[in-house]
Structure formats: C-alpha cells, structure tokens
C-alpha cells in the first residue's frame, strides 16, 4: 500500500466529509476566535455560510450556536458554556 501525500490525504478527507449528510466542522480551539479549519456541504446548508466564509479568519464558529455572553465567559476563562 502506498502512502498518500498530505495534499492527497486532505483532498480525500474533504471528499469523504462532503458526502456525510450531517453538518460537520473542525475548529481550532487553541486559536483565538475558534476558527473553522474545515466545514462540509451539510454545514453550509445548515448555517447558510459558504465554505469560504466559514473558514475565513475571524469567523467565530462557536458564536453561531452559543449565546454571546457564554462566548465572552469562555474567552475570559470563566466557566463553561451552557450549550
């Protein structure tokens, strides 16, 4: 079995996730703003955000699903979110 390049592996992962009928997204939780690293087609259909918008720098994926006060508390390091 031959090993795939990083680009081929990334492409294969994106293709596999796009056929999943449920909204999926990967978030970089270690970076400020929790930017999406990857979204699938179902995520775009659910949220209304195009993939380009959803993975753009500054797009806060958590803020879509969680109240602003909970996001602020999480950013400040106080407690957990209630979602």
C-alpha positions, -999 to +999 in steps of 0.1 A: +000+000+000+015+034-010+014+063+014-006+094+003+008+129+002-005+154+026-024+172-002-040+139-014-049+130+022-065+164+028-085+161-005-097+126+004-108+138+038-128+167+024-144+144-002-154+119+025-168+146+048-188+162+020-209+130+015-219+128+052-254+141+055-248+158+088-232+192+094-196+187+104-169+213+112-134+212+127-125+241+149-090+251+160-100+256+197-064+266+206-066+298+185-085+330+194-119+330+178-120+293+173-117+295+136-131+267+114-104+246+098-129+226+077-166+225+070-187+202+049-216+208+025-242+200+051-227+226+075-231+252+048-267+242+041-275+243+079-258+276+087-262+295+053-225+303+053-205+294+022-174+273+029-152+303+020-169+324+046-170+297+073-132+291+071-122+327+068-100+342+095-121+359+121-152+337+116-162+325+151-179+292+147-189+289+183-207+323+182-233+309+157-245+283+182-239+298+216-251+329+233-227+359+232-224+361+270-214+324+271-187+330+244-174+360+263-172+340+295-154+312+277-130+337+262-123+352+296-116+318+311-147+319+334-167+287+335-182+265+308-207+272+280-243+262+285-249+248+250 
